[in-house]
Every structure is written in C-alpha cells, then in structure tokens.
C-alpha cells in the first residue's frame, strides 16, 4: 500500500521526491521473494536476519530499500499489529492511473499518519500537507470517520490545530466554488455531474486529476 509523500501528492499538492513510503503485510516466508525482486547487485536491502527481526515485531517493524544507481529509496513499514496500519490496509483504495493501477492508502489514513508524525516530531509541514489535502480532495474525505479515528488514536490536539486554521463555507476568504465552500475541488464546473471525485467515482474530473498527479510523480522519479 502506497502512503507517505506519494499518497499525499495524489490527494494534495505535487512536489518532487525520490522517496516512497509503503505499508506491507509480510511474513518470513516472503523473504525469498523480496530478495528475488530486489537483487543485491542493484539494491541495498537489509540482510535476512534483520528482515526476520523486523517482521517479528508486532509494532514499528520497518526497513529500507535503496536503488544503487538512482538513489531512489523506499521506506517499508510492516503492518504487524498496529491499529492504524490494520485499519489502513482494510480501507486502502485501488486507483487506476495512466496505464496501471496502484494500491494507495485512503486519504483518511494519510491524514492520520501525518498527525502522528506531527505529534512525534512537531514539524509544521505535516499540518500544511493535511490542510492542502482537505482543500484539494475535500469530497473524498470522510470527516466523520476521520474524527472517530482521531479520537481512538489520541490525536485530537493535532487535529484541532488543523481544523482551527481552515475556515468554514461562507467565511470571508472562502470562495463558494472552493472545496471548503462545497464546490468541485478540482476546478471543474459543478452542477453538471462532471465531478467524479467522490470515492468510487469515475467521472472525467477524478480521472484527469489522478492522471495528472501520477504523471507528476513519475516525472519526479525519472520515469
């Protein structure tokens, strides 16, 4: 499941990155397949004993994969028994983009993860990313479910900082056709059935928006 910066770009503002974050369900039996997929001649990967140790962790198991030639890096987080990862994997989305399809974390998961990062490190960039996601992908985010998960994970303080800075429809500075004002978050005309941005939608708005986002990501990775 793709998460982190790449997922945030799909739901929010594009930026250049050489990293990708993945959540992976993996057992020790999968180690040979991983070694075949990422040969040591081309990639850095942890030795088998380290992989086994990380897989055995019930929470916070993780490792890195690095492509020697390009320097591209994947931070792999193992699902284990972490409540957020378990919920995220159950609610991941299969998004068609260009000529392929990818398994991507839901926007609610990405926001929750960034709230955790903010709580742990205090970096304002995570709050900025969340605000952008709430503006760009407003129609895709289940706020009620998100706030239930915020309570479960004890993230109410960080979430309040995001909410207090957003404004409400009809407030000064919030255009009526903006996401906060209830309009199409992607700049397409509303009222004509053109915005297919809601989860599961397939209208031209959703397809065009996702295609542009993924094209930006592929360019940033030299593909």
C-alpha positions as CSV (number, residue, x, y, z in Angstrom):
1,X,0.0,0.0,0.0
2,X,1.5,3.4,-1.1
3,X,1.4,6.0,1.6
4,X,3.5,9.0,2.8
5,X,4.6,11.8,0.4
6,X,3.4,10.0,-2.8
7,X,-0.1,9.4,-1.4
8,X,-0.2,13.0,-0.1
9,X,0.7,14.2,-3.6
10,X,-2.2,12.2,-5.1
11,X,-4.6,13.8,-2.7
12,X,-3.0,17.2,-2.4
13,X,-0.1,19.3,-3.8
14,X,2.5,17.7,-6.1
15,X,6.2,18.0,-5.2
16,X,9.4,16.4,-6.3
17,X,10.5,13.4,-4.3
18,X,12.9,10.4,-4.6
19,X,11.3,8.5,-1.7
20,X,8.2,6.4,-1.4
21,X,6.6,5.0,1.7
22,X,4.9,1.6,1.7
23,X,2.9,-0.4,4.2
24,X,3.5,-4.1,3.6
25,X,1.9,-7.3,5.0
26,X,4.9,-9.6,5.1
27,X,5.9,-12.9,6.8
28,X,9.3,-14.6,7.0
29,X,8.1,-16.9,4.1
30,X,8.1,-13.8,1.8
31,X,11.8,-13.0,2.3
32,X,13.0,-15.1,-0.7
33,X,10.5,-13.3,-3.0
34,X,11.7,-9.9,-1.7
35,X,15.3,-10.9,-2.4
36,X,14.4,-12.0,-5.9
37,X,12.6,-8.8,-6.6
38,X,15.4,-6.6,-5.3
39,X,18.7,-8.2,-6.1
40,X,21.7,-7.0,-4.1
41,X,23.6,-6.1,-7.2
42,X,21.0,-3.3,-7.9
43,X,19.5,-2.5,-4.5
44,X,20.5,-2.1,-0.9
45,X,18.3,-4.3,1.3
46,X,18.8,-5.4,4.9
47,X,20.3,-8.9,5.5
48,X,17.9,-11.7,6.1
49,X,18.5,-11.7,9.9
50,X,17.5,-8.1,10.1
51,X,14.4,-8.7,8.0
52,X,13.4,-11.5,10.3
53,X,13.8,-9.4,13.3
54,X,11.7,-6.6,11.9
55,X,9.0,-9.0,10.7
56,X,8.8,-10.4,14.3
57,X,8.0,-7.0,15.7
58,X,4.3,-6.6,16.5
59,X,4.6,-2.8,16.0
60,X,7.0,-0.4,14.3
61,X,8.7,-3.0,12.1
62,X,10.3,-1.3,9.2
63,X,13.2,-1.4,6.7
64,X,14.6,0.4,3.7
65,X,15.2,-0.4,0.1
66,X,17.6,1.8,-1.9
67,X,18.3,1.7,-5.6
68,X,22.1,2.0,-6.0
69,X,22.2,3.8,-9.4
70,X,19.4,6.4,-8.8
71,X,19.4,6.7,-5.1
72,X,15.6,6.2,-5.0
73,X,14.5,4.9,-1.6
74,X,11.5,3.0,-0.2
75,X,10.7,3.2,3.5
76,X,8.8,0.0,4.1
77,X,6.6,-0.2,7.2
78,X,5.4,-3.6,8.2
79,X,1.7,-3.9,9.0
80,X,2.2,-6.1,12.1
81,X,-0.5,-5.5,14.7
82,X,-0.5,-1.7,14.6
83,X,-4.1,-0.5,14.8
84,X,-3.6,2.3,12.2
85,X,-1.9,0.0,9.7
86,X,-4.6,-2.7,10.1
87,X,-7.3,-0.2,9.5
88,X,-5.4,1.4,6.6
89,X,-4.9,-1.9,4.8
90,X,-8.6,-2.8,5.2
91,X,-9.6,0.6,3.7
92,X,-7.0,1.0,1.0
93,X,-8.0,2.1,-2.5
94,X,-7.1,0.6,-5.8
95,X,-6.6,3.6,-8.1
96,X,-6.4,3.4,-11.9
97,X,-3.7,5.8,-13.0
98,X,-2.3,6.1,-16.6
99,X,-1.7,2.5,-17.8
100,X,-1.6,0.8,-14.4
101,X,-3.3,0.6,-11.1
102,X,-1.8,1.1,-7.6
103,X,-2.9,0.2,-4.1
104,X,-3.0,3.5,-2.2
105,X,-3.8,4.4,1.4
106,X,-7.1,6.2,1.8
107,X,-6.8,10.0,2.4
108,X,-8.1,9.5,6.0
109,X,-5.1,7.1,6.7
110,X,-2.6,9.6,5.2
111,X,-4.0,12.4,7.3
112,X,-3.9,10.2,10.5
113,X,-0.3,9.2,9.8
114,X,0.7,12.8,9.3
115,X,-1.0,13.8,12.5
116,X,1.1,11.0,14.2
117,X,4.3,12.4,12.6
118,X,3.4,15.9,13.8
119,X,2.8,14.6,17.4
120,X,6.1,12.8,17.4
121,X,8.3,15.5,15.7
122,X,6.4,18.8,15.7
123,X,7.1,19.6,12.0
124,X,4.6,22.1,10.6
125,X,5.0,20.6,7.1
126,X,2.6,17.7,8.1
127,X,-0.1,20.1,9.1
128,X,0.4,22.1,5.9
129,X,0.1,18.9,3.9
130,X,-3.1,18.0,5.7
131,X,-4.7,21.4,5.1
132,X,-3.9,21.1,1.4
133,X,-5.4,17.6,1.2
134,X,-8.6,18.9,2.9
135,X,-8.8,21.6,0.3
136,X,-7.9,19.6,-2.9
137,X,-9.7,16.3,-2.0
138,X,-12.5,17.6,0.2
139,X,-15.2,15.4,-1.5
140,X,-13.2,12.2,-1.0
141,X,-12.5,12.5,2.8
142,X,-15.0,11.0,5.3
143,X,-14.6,13.6,8.0
144,X,-16.8,11.7,10.4
145,X,-14.8,8.5,10.1
146,X,-11.5,10.5,10.3
147,X,-12.6,12.2,13.5
148,X,-13.6,8.8,15.0
149,X,-10.1,7.6,14.3
150,X,-8.5,10.8,15.6
151,X,-10.2,10.0,19.0
152,X,-9.1,6.4,19.0
153,X,-5.5,7.3,18.3
154,X,-5.4,10.2,20.7
155,X,-4.7,12.8,18.0
156,X,-7.3,15.4,19.0
157,X,-4.8,18.1,19.9
158,X,-3.0,18.0,16.5
159,X,-6.3,17.7,14.6
160,X,-7.7,20.8,16.4
161,X,-4.7,22.8,15.1
162,X,-5.6,21.8,11.6
163,X,-9.4,22.5,12.0
164,X,-8.9,25.9,13.7
165,X,-6.9,27.2,10.7
166,X,-9.3,26.0,7.8
167,X,-12.3,28.3,7.9
168,X,-15.9,27.3,7.0
169,X,-18.1,27.7,4.0
170,X,-19.4,31.3,3.8
171,X,-16.5,32.7,5.8
172,X,-14.6,35.6,4.4
173,X,-11.9,34.4,2.0
174,X,-13.6,31.0,1.3
175,X,-15.0,31.1,-2.2
176,X,-18.3,29.4,-2.7
177,X,-16.9,27.2,-5.5
178,X,-13.8,26.2,-3.5
179,X,-13.7,22.8,-1.7
180,X,-14.4,24.5,1.6
181,X,-17.4,26.2,0.0
182,X,-18.8,23.0,-1.4
183,X,-17.6,23.4,-5.0
184,X,-15.6,21.0,-7.1
185,X,-12.2,20.7,-5.5
186,X,-10.5,20.3,-8.9
187,X,-11.7,23.4,-10.8
188,X,-14.4,21.6,-12.9
189,X,-17.8,23.2,-13.2
190,X,-20.3,21.9,-10.7
191,X,-24.0,21.2,-11.1
192,X,-23.5,19.3,-14.3
193,X,-22.5,15.9,-12.9
194,X,-18.9,16.4,-14.0
195,X,-17.1,16.0,-10.7
196,X,-16.5,12.3,-10.1
197,X,-14.1,12.9,-7.2
198,X,-16.1,11.1,-4.6
199,X,-14.7,7.8,-3.6
200,X,-15.6,5.3,-6.2
201,X,-16.4,8.0,-8.7
202,X,-15.3,7.6,-12.3
203,X,-16.1,10.9,-13.9
204,X,-13.7,12.9,-16.0
205,X,-12.8,15.1,-13.1
206,X,-11.4,12.2,-11.0
207,X,-9.7,10.5,-13.9
208,X,-8.0,13.7,-15.1
209,X,-6.9,14.8,-11.6
210,X,-5.4,11.4,-10.7
211,X,-3.7,11.1,-14.1
212,X,-2.1,14.5,-13.7
213,X,-0.9,13.7,-10.2
214,X,0.6,10.3,-11.1
215,X,2.3,11.8,-14.2
216,X,4.0,14.4,-11.9
217,X,5.2,11.6,-9.5
218,X,6.6,9.5,-12.4
219,X,8.4,12.6,-13.8
220,X,9.9,13.3,-10.4
221,X,11.3,9.8,-10.3
222,X,12.8,10.0,-13.8
223,X,10.3,7.6,-15.4
